[in-house]
């Protein structure tokens, strides 16, 4: 086991040897030839070397960083939140963590403390149950992260009961509603592209983030047009064959470069395009309130109603857990009616047997 600073040209690397395997890690540090500057650069490289050595040492001997474990959960969570969007669950949960008692040290957190924090969120007047569920999950994720980084000796979240999230009603469109939208114009260049992208999403199940980054290079042409794309949200690789309707929406008969966006106006626009969708739905006489994610729900439900099995739909959507896909099966009345209709094929006639009424007791 060892970590050494190596020079390759003017660049500095860490030469890490552990478990019989050698790896080189770039430090992003460059020597300039100036004595004072290079001295400072080498000092930074030495700090990185020492930190890497500590990580390897604590990993191999299952030791914890006792000093880092003494910091408060709030301080640690706040550092993690800095790298996130302010609208994410962790940044928004910090005020409630601080209100409950975020000054507790990481190494002092146990199952009892987590259970009390969970109950605090559930009883908080300003939080709905679904929000409390998200915030509690975010803090539990932070605690698990501290354990994985060996700041604490054990993971106290393992046996703590989570907040059950109420099952949300998934809004989706019927085939007839999609046809009404297709027949309803949406004005302006951006409006026309919003219409095209939304209808396309109903056929392929992509999120708005994936529609915005979708390029012609993401579509494989052989043997049939198929989207092969790594999702922005989960980084899961999905493959979605395009049916004739989906291909007709985007096929303009032109040649395109691989890095050319399919929906460039949608990508470039800073406008909240959900307002376009809702105005379009109202114009089409559809009373449901929905946005971009409704297209993904619609694709899932229509695929299931068409006879696709849960596993296949799960893979098309890029879900890592099939339980996520099962929610869509609950949303469709068509599948329920079809299941009940199949019972009609059971022969319940009594044949030639006579039904003898029961005698009344005297």
N, C-alpha and C positions, 0 to 999 in steps of 0.2 A: 504494500500500500504506500503510495506516495504521490505528491503533487509538486510539479516543478514549473517554473516560468521558462518558456522557450521563445527564441527570436527566430523569425523567418522573414528575411529582408528587414524591413523597418517595423513590421507588425509583431505584436506580442500575443502569445498563446499560453494556455495552461496544458501541460502534459500530465494527464491523470492516469495513474496505474492502480487498479483495484480489482480484486477478484480474478486476477490472471489476465485481465483485459486492459489494453491501453487506448485512451481516447484523447484527442486534442480538442480543446474548446477555445474559440476565438474570444478575446477580451474586448475587441473594438478599440484597442489602444495602439497608437503609432508613435514611434520615436522620430523626433524632428532633427536631431543633431545638435540642438541647443542644450548645453549642459544643465542649466537650471530647470528647463522644461522637462527634459528627459528624466531628471532626478525625481520630479513629482510624478511623472508617468510610471516609473518603476515602483514608487511608493504605493500607488493605486493598484498596480499589478500584484504587489505583495499582500495587500489587504484582501484582494480577490482570492489569492492562493490560500491564505489562512482560512477564509470563510469556506472555501471548497473542502479543505482538509477537515474542518470541523463537521461539515455536513456528512462527509464519508465516515468519519470516526463515530459520530452519534448514530448514524444509520447502521453500521456494522455491530455496534455494541449496545444498541437499543437504549441509548442515553437520551436524556432530554436537556434542552437548553434552559436551565433553571433561572437564569437572569431574564430571558425573554418571557418566560412563563409567569413572571411577577407583574407584567404590565396588565392594565385593566382590560376587560373585554371590550369596553367602549373604545379605548385607544386603538386596540388591534382591529376592531371592526371598522373604525373610521379610516384607517390606512387602506383597508381592502376596498372601501366604498369610493375612495378617491379615484380609482381606476375605472369606475363605472359611470354610466349615465345617471344623472340625478333622479330620473324617473324610475330607475330600477328599485326592486323591493328593499335591498339592503340600505341604500342611502335614506330612503323614506322611513325605515324602521328605527333609525338611530335615535330620534327624539323620544321614542317610547322606551327604548333600551335605557337611555339616560334618565328618564322619568322613573323607571322602575328601580334602577340601582346599577348602572353600568360601571361603577367604580370597583366592582368585585374583580379580584385578580383571576387571570385565566386558570391558574393552577388550583384555585379554590372552587371553581364551578363543578357542581355535582348534579345528580339527577333531581334532587329536591329543589335546587335553585331553578333549574330549567322548568320543572313542573309549576312552580310558583309564577315564573315569568309567563308561561303559557296561559295560566288562569287569569293573570293580570291583563293580558291582551284580549282574552275572551270577554272579560267583564268591562273593558274600556268603552265608555259611552260613545266615543267618536269613531269606533271601528266596527265594521261589519265582520261577520264571521269569516268570510272569504278573504278579507284583507288581513285579519288577525292570523289566518292560516299561512298566508304568504310571508308575513313579517316573522312569524315564529320559525318557519322553514329557513328563512334567510339567516337568522342568528344561529340556528342549529348547524347550518352549513359552515358558518364562520368557526364555530367550536370544533367541528370535524376537521376543518383546515388546520387549526392549531395543533390538533393531535397528529395529523399527517406530517406536519412540519416539525414534530417532536418538541413542541413547546410545552405540552402537557403529557402526562404518563399514560392516560387512558381516555377513551372516548365516552363521555357521559351521556351522549345523545342516543346511544344504541337502544336502551330499554325505556326511553321516554315516549309516552303516547303523544302522537302528533295531533294537531287540530284538524278535524275532519272538514274538508272543504265541501260546501253544499254543491250538489250537482247542478251545473249551469245548463240552461236551456239553449241548445244549439239552433241558431236560426239558419235555415237553408231554403233554397228556392226549388219549386217544383219544375218539371219539364215545361209546363204551360207558362209559368212565370218567366222562365228563361227565354222562351219564344217571344213573349210580350216585350221583354227588354230588347231583344234583338231587332224587333220591328219598330222600336221607338228611337228616334234620332237623338243624339246628344251633341249640341252645337260647339263650334270652335275646334281648333286643331288639337288642343289638349283634351277637350271633351271627347273628341272622336277617338283619341288614343286610349283614354280611360275606358271607354266602352269596349274597344277591341281587347284591351288587356284583361278586363273583368270577365268577359265572355270566354276568353282563352283560359283563364284561371278556373272557371267552372268545369272545363273539359280536362284539366291536367292537375288541379289541386295545389298549385304553387302559392306561396305566400307573396305579399306585396314586395318584400325585400328581395325575393328571388326573381320576381318579374322585372324589377328595376335593374338587376345585374345580369339578366338573361341575354346572352349573345348568340349569334348565328353559329358560333363554334361549339355551343352547348348542345346543338342538335345534330345527331348522327343520322346520315341519310340512308345507310344500308343496314339491313335489307329494306326497312321501312323507317320513316322519320321517327326518331326517338330522342327525348330530352335525356341527357346524361349530365347531371349537375350536382355539385356539392352545395348543400343548403347553407345559407348565410347564418341561420340561427343555431343549428345543431352541428354543422359541418358533416352531416351524414350524406353519403353519396346516394342519389336517387336516380332511377331510370324509369321514365314514363313514356310509353309508346303514344304517338299522336294519332287519334282517329281522324277520319276524313274531315269532320266538322272542325276540329282543332287546327288541323293543317291548313284548311281553307281560310281561317281567320288571319293567319300571318303570312301565308304564301303569296308574295306579290310578283312572282315570276322573274325576279331579278337575281343577279349574282351579288353576294355579300361577302365582305371580309370576315374572318373568324372572330375578330375582336369587336365587330360592329354590333351595337345594341339593337335588340329587336323592338324595344319600346323607348326610344331615346328621349322623347318629350316627357314621358312619365318619370324618367330618371333625372332629368335636368330640372324639373319643376320643383319649386319650393312651396307650392300651394298645397293645402290640405285637400287632396283629391277625393276624400270621403264625401265632401259636400256635393261634388259632382254626382257621385253614385246615388245619394239620397234624393237629389233633385230629379235625376233620371228615373228612379223608382216611382216617385210621386207622379211624374208625367205619364208613366206606364200604367198607373192605377194600382200599384202594389202598395199595400198598407204596412208591410213589415218594415221595421227600422233595422238597417244593416249597413255594413261597410265591407272592406276588402276581404276580411277573413270569412265572410259568408260564402264566398266563392269556393274556398277550400272545404267548408262544411258541405256545400252542395255537391261537390265532386265525390266526397266520401259517401254521402247518403245515396246518390244516384248509382254509384258503382255497386253498393251493397244491394240495392233494389234490383239491379240488373243481373244479380246472381253471383257477383264476385264474393269470394270468401274473405273472412276477416284478416287472415294472414297476408293475402295478396294486397288488399287495400292498405294494410299497415305498411307494407314495403313501398307502395306507390306514394304514400304520404311521407315516408321517411321517419315513421315513429320508431323509437327504440323499445317501446313497451306496448304490446298488443292491447293492454288494458286501456290505453289512451284511445285506441280505435273502437273499442267496444261501446263507447259512449254514443257513437253515431248509429249503431245498431238499435239503440233504445229510442232514437229520435224519429224513426220512420214507421208510420202507421201502416204503410203498404206492406212491409215485411210481416207485420203482426197479422194483418188481414189474410195474407197469403198462407201463413202458418196455420191459422184457424180453418181456412177453406180446405186445406189438405185433410182435415179430420172428416170432411164430408164423404171421402172415399171409403170410410170404414162402414161395412155392412152391419147395421144395427137391427135389421128385421128379425122377428122372432121365428120365421119359418113356419112350420106346421104345428109348432108347439103351442098349446093353448095356455093362455095366462089365467091361472085360477086365483080368484080373489081370496084374500084371507078371511077366515070366519071371525065374526065378532065374538068377543067373549060374552058369555051369559051373564 
